[in-house]
Amino acid sequence: MPNSHSHPESLRIETQPVELFQSRLHGICGSFDVLPTQQRRENVSGHLSVAQFGGLDVAQVGLDVERVSRSTSNIRYDPGNHFFLILQQRGRAQLIQGDAAIWAEPGDMFVVDATKQSTFVYGGEHTLQLSVHLPREEMCHRFGHRIFGGLAIEGDEPMAIAMKAVLTKLMTTDDAAVLPHTVEAFYSVFGALLTERSLGNGGRLNPDRAIVQQALTVIAESYRSPSFNSQSLALLTGVSLRRLQRAFKVTDETPHDRLQRFRVEAAHQHLQLLSMQQDHVSISTVAFEAGFGDLSTFYRVYRRYYGRAPGETLQVE
């Protein structure tokens, strides 16, 4: 998709410390935690820019990290007053909010509510996304309950194609007199899409993705129990284990892998918090609170994901 202030093929990619990139991201999009890959734990190669078109802020975010998340602590520090319309421009990412999840390919879109937790998983692949910042008051006034976070929009939907065409016009026009009318056209098309969804005519979520969404909700509610496993997940999701495993192929993970990753990420975030607060809580307590049944498994999984022992996180974060 064209961008009047930086074309995707000519973006200025900079390598910078994670802390600096995270600070710059905060200044543009709000408070998020940036988790780098195991191979590049201190740096991010990416691009950040923002421009205003007819009163709408539009940011471009390019990065090569493991994931970016917005937690309850981020929200307390920086209450969200926007919705974000995320347009995947290059690469592939898993976008998660609440019980909604999508593996976004170029052209796909996802609506994020900044007042709620969200996670963007990149797996170290260099990706590029467009983020349209939609003022909450304006959106709620126009669309009421029809606007919500976790709305997945596949790129080949007719309304999605129309919305991307209007965004392209918005970002490439040089006529200031035309901009307000183009913004209004964007809101009109977006409103039509939301109305279509509210009437039940636009949802094209395939059965596998629907199962995965339900499973992600179950994981978030149950992962802290060490006895909770893939079989438990299938039972609470309402499908057989074999059906659950087939559905998870759309995520390139098994149910066991996703549950394990959820637990280790929760433990990692807990350790990061302890290191900042200098609290004295044992690593075993952190592991068991995250749902690991034994320490040896926790240490093995933690090292595989983060390239170091849990105790090192307490010392270096």
Secondary structure, DSSP 8 states (H G I E B T S, - for coil): ---SS--GGG---EEEEHHHHHHHHHHHH---EEE--STTSSEEEEEEEEEEETTEEEEEEEE--SEEEE-HHHHHHS---EEEEEEEEES-EEEEETTEEEEE-TT-EEEEETTS-EEEE-TT--EEEEEEEEEHHHHHHHHGGG--TTEEE-TTSHHHHHHHHHHHHHHH---TTTHHHHHHHHHHHHHHHHHHHHTTSS----HHHHHHHHHHHHHHHHTTSTT--HHHHHHHHTS-HHHHHHHGGGGTS-HHHHHHHHHHHHHHHHHHHHHHHT----HHHHHHHTT-S-HHHHHHHHHHHHSS-HHHHHHH-
